[in-house]
């Protein structure tokens, strides 16, 4: 799963979406189109990648789908990066 997470975070728009969700949760997909100057279908495709990587979760509110981060997924990434950095410092 780590590879999928890093692959999902590697795209600038997806990383921007994650950064925005870290500041504010329950954001509608339509709120990202203006911020990143991409079309709604493009935002939806990026959100799908983030969802499949386990980084975001959805909640339906009527016809609107709201997105939030999955904090535990980011904690796992942070722990792995800390482990790698400790190994690099020892070398």
C-alpha positions, -999 to +999 in steps of 0.1 A: +000+000+000+029+023+006+037+025-031+002+034-040+002+062-014+035+077-027+023+074-062-010+092-053+010+120-035+034+124-064+011+144-086+010+181-078-028+184-079-033+154-056-007+167-032-025+201-032-058+184-025-043+165+005-028+197+018-061+215+015-079+186+032-053+187+060-064+223+067-101+217+062-122+185+061-155+177+044-148+195+012-169+190-019-151+180-051-165+211-068-145+233-043-112+221-058-118+231-094-112+268-089-083+262-065-063+240-090-077+254-123-087+220-135-120+206-147-145+188-125-138+154-142-101+159-136-106+167-099-129+136-096-102+114-112-076+127-088-099+122-058-105+086-070-068+079-070-065+094-035-095+073-023-081+041-038-048+047-021-066+050+012-057+087+018-092+101+016-127+090+026-161+102+014-193+112+031-225+117+011-246+148+020-277+147-003-263+147-038-230+161-027-200+140-018-176+155+008-140+144+011-118+142+042-083+128+049-077+095+066-053+106+093-040+070+100-028+067+064-006+098+068+006+086+101+018+054+085+036+074+058+053+096+084+064+066+104+079+050+074+098+082+064+111+085+100+124+050+098+141+056+065+157+088+078+170+071+109+186+045+086+201+072+064+216+090+095+233+058+107+250+051+074 
